[in-house]
């Protein structure tokens, strides 16, 4: 008797991927080289781009669309063709740092309307342990009129995609899988094995799989917070954090984390899902919350330190012009969502500093819509009292003292180097880094 996996491989059954963002699209295209896939997204404009072989997130090159058996659609009726559904929609937070399950539950309703007996639903969105079974499954059951474990089956396999990373990809990162029963686990693991050359790790339950994902980013968040706090202390002592880290890093078991702005839609968000769940269970997560507080405050800290450097040079902030280089949440990506560079800018604006922003990767239209800010096509030579190297795009990698001097008023001024990559390359310019 053939399994659903066998039917997918024989193209007797179809897979759907719901949500075609920076996670969903690469997954859909990887499977479409082996299976028949329906790629669904609610944004018709994005669908139109993908139908032309263009990735709206600018992560997948046009060649990545070639040789794929995939139908891109915004019509939920198309999902009824599928038997194996992957949900890869965002899981953001509200302004109050509470989980926003709106996109996830909406996707569950959409999939629920397409469910048939024997179907499998796999969630990839990052959630707190228990969310799949406690929040998503009831929606699937209510909308479909079917019963999980009897009529349809559910699994969880957390995404591990790193935007901008061309080395650690879907194929090379082990895929964690947890499912509602052993048969479903077999089907889902075997299906992912088609595209994940590194193989799959079979978790004992859906909740274990959910927890494994959320602590990956929580662990990084806490470690970065420690180094960020150390950078504040070392700044008061008067020593450079990166020099300290280089010295400490000569020991074999020293963990080499670096200070910086922690934004984006993973590390800056996922820990709040875990602390929310923890609070529901009556435990206040002290270490995780403290780390979040430190990292969420670093953009404002950088802004304040920039103003202090201006004042130390007898420059009135009201008359100062500052250039911010880079606005995306990390280097060499176009994504501006939840970027912490915006906190640097808002802090400067609170002192009435005149701020110019350049970013070769970001979309001016998206920046205007998201933050009501204007991106300049290019910086004005000789116009600035300070330059903040906020995001280390490849376009800035070769910058040296002459490049910064050309941007600064009278060739002199302050260079704020958030990630410390220009240390030793700014000559006699006033220099500061985390």
C-alpha positions in Angstrom: 0.0 0.0 0.0 1.5 3.3 -1.1 1.9 6.1 1.5 1.2 9.8 0.9 5.0 10.2 0.5 5.0 7.7 -2.3 2.0 9.4 -4.0 3.8 12.8 -3.8 6.9 11.3 -5.4 4.9 9.7 -8.2 3.0 13.0 -8.6 -0.2 11.3 -7.9 -0.7 13.8 -5.1 0.2 17.5 -4.8 1.9 19.5 -2.1 0.9 23.1 -1.2 3.1 25.7 0.5 1.0 28.5 2.2 3.0 31.7 2.6 5.7 32.5 0.1 8.0 34.9 2.0 11.7 34.4 2.7 10.9 31.0 4.2 8.1 29.6 2.1 9.3 30.4 -1.4 12.7 28.6 -1.1 10.9 25.6 0.4 8.3 25.6 -2.3 10.9 25.8 -5.1 13.1 23.1 -3.5 10.2 20.7 -3.4 9.0 21.7 -6.9 12.1 20.2 -8.4 10.8 16.8 -7.2 7.1 17.1 -6.7 4.0 18.9 -8.0 3.6 22.0 -5.8 0.9 24.7 -5.4 2.5 27.9 -4.0 -0.1 30.1 -2.3 0.1 33.6 -1.0 -2.6 36.2 -0.2 -0.6 39.0 -1.9 -1.5 39.0 -5.6 1.3 41.4 -6.4 3.9 39.0 -5.0 2.3 36.1 -6.9 2.6 38.1 -10.1 6.3 38.6 -9.5 6.9 34.9 -8.8 5.0 33.9 -11.9 7.6 36.0 -13.8 10.4 34.2 -11.9 11.1 37.0 -9.5 11.5 36.7 -5.8 9.9 39.7 -4.0 12.3 39.1 -1.1 15.3 39.2 -3.4 16.7 36.0 -1.9 16.2 33.5 -4.7 17.8 34.3 -8.1 15.8 33.8 -11.4 17.7 30.5 -12.0 16.1 29.2 -8.8 12.7 29.1 -10.5 13.9 27.0 -13.4 12.9 23.3 -13.7 10.2 23.7 -11.0 6.8 22.0 -11.2 4.9 24.7 -9.4 1.7 26.8 -9.7 1.8 30.2 -8.0 -1.6 31.4 -7.0 -3.6 33.7 -4.7 -6.8 31.5 -5.2 -7.4 29.4 -2.1 -9.5 27.0 -4.2 -6.3 25.8 -5.7 -5.3 24.4 -2.3 -8.0 21.7 -2.6 -5.8 19.9 -5.1 -3.2 19.3 -2.5 -2.9 16.5 0.1 0.3 17.6 1.9 0.2 21.2 3.2 3.1 23.2 4.5 2.3 26.4 6.4 5.1 29.0 6.4 3.6 32.3 7.4 5.1 35.0 9.7 4.5 34.9 13.4 5.1 38.5 14.5 4.5 40.2 17.8 2.2 43.1 18.8 3.6 46.4 20.0 3.1 45.1 23.5 5.4 42.2 22.8 2.6 39.7 22.9 2.4 37.0 20.2 0.4 37.9 17.1 -1.1 34.6 15.8 -3.3 36.4 13.3 -1.4 35.3 10.2 -1.0 31.8 11.5 -4.7 31.3 12.4 -5.8 32.9 9.1 -3.6 30.4 7.2 -5.1 27.6 9.3 -8.6 28.7 8.3 -7.6 28.8 4.7 -6.0 25.3 4.8 -8.9 24.0 6.8 -11.3 24.8 4.0 -9.2 22.7 1.7 -8.7 19.7 4.0 -9.7 16.2 2.9 -9.5 12.9 4.8 -6.0 11.6 4.8 -4.3 15.0 4.3 -1.2 16.1 6.2 -0.6 19.6 7.5 3.0 20.7 8.5 3.6 23.9 10.3 7.0 25.7 9.9 6.2 29.0 11.5 8.1 29.7 14.8 5.7 29.4 17.8 5.8 28.6 21.5 5.5 24.9 22.5 1.9 23.8 22.4 0.7 26.4 19.8 0.3 23.9 16.9 -2.0 21.6 18.9 -3.7 24.1 21.2 -4.3 27.0 18.7 -3.9 25.7 15.1 -5.5 22.3 15.2 -8.8 23.5 16.7 -9.1 25.9 13.8 -8.4 23.2 11.2 -11.0 20.9 12.9 -13.7 23.6 13.1 -13.3 24.8 9.5 -13.0 21.4 8.0 -15.4 19.4 10.1 -12.7 16.7 10.4 -10.9 15.3 13.4 -7.1 15.4 13.8 -5.5 12.0 14.3 -8.5 10.3 12.7 -9.3 12.2 9.5 -6.2 14.4 8.9 -2.7 14.5 10.5 -0.4 17.3 11.7 3.3 17.7 12.1 5.7 20.5 13.0 9.0 21.1 11.3 10.6 24.5 12.2 12.2 26.6 9.5 15.9 27.2 9.8 16.5 29.6 6.9 19.0 32.3 7.4 18.3 35.3 5.1 21.3 36.3 3.0 23.2 33.1 3.8 24.2 31.2 0.6 26.1 28.5 2.5 23.7 27.3 5.2 20.6 26.5 3.1 17.6 24.3 3.1 19.7 21.4 1.7 22.5 21.7 4.2 20.7 22.2 7.5 19.3 19.3 9.5 15.5 19.4 9.6 13.8 18.8 12.9 10.4 17.0 12.5 7.7 16.2 15.1 4.3 14.7 14.4 1.0 13.6 15.9 1.9 9.9 15.4 4.6 7.7 14.2 3.1 7.1 10.7 2.8 10.8 10.1 6.3 11.3 11.3 7.6 8.7 8.8 5.7 10.4 5.9 6.8 13.9 6.8 10.5 13.0 7.5 10.7 11.0 4.2 9.2 13.9 2.3 11.7 16.4 3.7 14.5 14.0 3.0 13.8 14.6 -0.7 15.3 18.1 -0.4 17.3 18.2 2.9 20.5 16.5 2.1 21.7 16.9 5.7 18.8 14.7 6.8 16.1 14.9 9.4 16.0 14.7 13.2 12.9 13.0 14.5 11.7 14.7 17.6 9.6 12.7 20.1 6.6 15.1 19.8 5.4 18.3 18.2 6.0 20.3 21.3 9.7 19.2 21.5 10.1 20.3 17.8 8.4 23.6 18.6 10.6 24.2 21.7 13.8 23.2 19.8 13.3 26.1 17.3 12.4 28.8 19.8 15.4 28.1 22.0 17.8 28.4 19.1 17.1 32.1 18.7 16.5 32.6 22.4 20.0 31.3 23.1 21.6 33.6 20.6 19.6 36.5 21.9 20.7 36.0 25.5 24.4 35.6 24.5 24.3 38.7 22.3 22.6 40.6 25.2 25.5 39.7 27.5 28.1 41.0 25.0 26.0 44.2 24.4 25.9 44.8 28.2 29.6 44.2 28.4 30.1 46.8 25.6 28.3 49.4 27.7 30.5 48.6 30.7 33.7 48.6 28.6 32.7 52.0 27.1 32.6 53.5 30.6 36.0 51.9 31.4 37.4 53.3 28.2 38.4 50.2 26.4 37.3 48.8 23.0 34.9 45.8 23.2 36.2 44.1 20.1 39.7 44.2 21.4 38.6 42.5 24.6 36.7 39.9 22.6 39.7 39.2 20.5 41.8 38.6 23.6 39.2 36.5 25.3 38.6 34.5 22.1 42.1 33.0 22.3 40.7 30.5 24.8 39.3 27.4 23.1 36.0 27.4 24.9 35.1 31.1 24.7 31.9 31.7 22.8 32.5 34.3 20.1 29.4 36.4 20.1 29.7 40.1 19.1 27.7 43.2 20.1 25.2 44.7 17.7 21.6 45.6 16.9 19.3 42.6 17.3 16.4 43.1 14.9 14.6 41.1 12.2 11.9 38.6 12.5 13.7 35.8 14.4 16.1 36.7 17.2 14.3 39.9 18.0 10.9 38.3 18.2 11.0 34.6 19.0 12.0 35.0 22.7 8.8 36.9 23.3 6.8 33.9 22.3 8.6 31.8 24.9 8.3 34.4 27.7 4.6 34.8 26.9 4.1 31.0 27.3 6.2 31.0 30.4 4.0 33.8 32.0 0.9 31.8 31.1 2.4 28.9 33.1 3.1 31.2 36.1 6.8 31.6 35.7 8.5 34.9 34.9 11.5 34.2 32.7 14.2 36.5 34.2 17.2 35.8 32.1 15.4 35.9 28.8 13.4 39.1 29.6 16.6 40.8 30.8 18.3 39.9 27.5 15.4 41.2 25.5 15.5 44.5 27.5 19.2 45.0 26.8 19.0 44.2 23.1 15.9 46.3 22.6 17.6 49.3 24.0 20.8 49.2 22.0 19.6 51.3 19.1 18.7 54.1 21.5 22.1 53.7 23.2 23.9 54.0 19.8 21.9 57.2 19.1 22.8 58.7 22.5 26.5 57.9 22.1 26.5 59.6 18.7 25.0 62.8 20.2 27.6 62.7 23.1 30.4 62.5 20.5 28.9 65.5 18.7 28.7 67.5 22.0 32.2 66.6 22.9 33.3 68.3 19.7 31.2 71.4 20.5 28.7 70.6 17.8 25.1 71.7 18.6 22.8 68.7 17.8 20.3 71.2 16.4 22.8 72.1 13.7 24.3 68.7 13.2 23.9 66.4 10.1 24.4 62.7 10.5 24.5 60.0 7.8 23.2 56.6 8.6 24.6 53.9 6.3 22.3 50.9 6.1 18.7 50.4 7.3 17.9 46.7 6.7 17.8 44.4 9.7 21.1 42.7 8.7 23.8 42.9 6.1 23.3 42.0 2.4 19.5 41.6 2.6 16.7 43.9 1.5 14.4 43.2 4.4 13.6 46.2 6.6 11.1 44.6 8.9 11.8 45.1 12.6 15.2 46.7 11.9 16.7 48.2 15.0 18.5 50.9 13.0 15.2 52.7 13.2 15.8 53.1 16.9 19.1 54.8 16.2 17.4 57.2 13.8 14.5 58.0 16.2 16.9 58.7 19.0 18.8 61.1 16.8 15.6 62.7 15.7 14.6 63.2 19.4 17.6 65.5 19.7 16.5 67.3 16.5 19.5 66.0 14.6 19.2 66.2 10.8 19.5 62.6 9.6 20.2 61.3 6.1 19.8 57.6 5.3 21.3 55.5 2.5 21.0 51.8 1.9 21.9 50.1 -1.4 19.7 47.0 -0.6 16.5 48.5 0.8 13.5 49.6 -1.3 12.8 53.4 -1.0 9.1 52.7 -1.4 9.0 50.1 1.4 11.0 52.4 3.7 8.5 55.2 3.1 5.5 52.9 3.7 6.9 51.2 6.8 8.7 54.1 8.6 7.7 57.3 6.7 11.3 58.0 6.0 13.1 59.0 2.8 16.0 57.1 1.5 18.6 59.2 -0.3 19.9 57.8 -3.5 23.4 58.7 -2.4 25.1 60.6 0.4 26.3 64.2 0.0 30.0 64.5 0.0 31.4 66.8 2.8 28.0 67.3 4.4 28.0 65.4 7.7 29.3 65.8 11.2 29.0 62.1 11.9 28.6 58.9 9.9 27.0 55.8 11.4 28.0 52.5 9.8 24.9 50.7 10.9 24.6 47.8 8.5 27.7 46.1 7.0 26.5 45.7 3.4 29.1 44.4 0.9 29.0 47.8 -0.8 30.6 49.3 2.3 33.2 46.6 3.0 36.1 48.5 1.4 35.5 51.8 3.1 38.6 53.4 4.7 39.6 56.7 6.3 39.5 58.5 2.9 36.0 57.3 2.1 34.7 58.5 5.5 36.6 61.8 5.3 35.0 62.5 1.9 31.6 62.3 3.5 32.5 64.4 6.6 32.4 68.1 6.8 35.8 69.6 6.2 37.1 66.0 6.1 36.8 65.6 9.9 34.1 64.2 12.1 32.9 61.1 14.0 32.6 57.6 12.6 30.2 55.4 14.6 31.0 51.8 13.7 28.2 49.6 15.2 29.8 46.2 14.4 33.4 47.3 14.7 34.4 46.3 11.2 36.2 49.5 10.4 38.4 49.5 13.6 41.9 50.6 12.6 40.7 51.8 9.2 39.5 55.3 10.1 42.8 57.1 10.5 42.7 60.1 12.9 39.0 60.5 12.6 36.9 60.5 15.9 35.9 56.8 16.2 33.5 54.9 18.3 32.1 51.4 18.2 30.0 49.2 20.5 
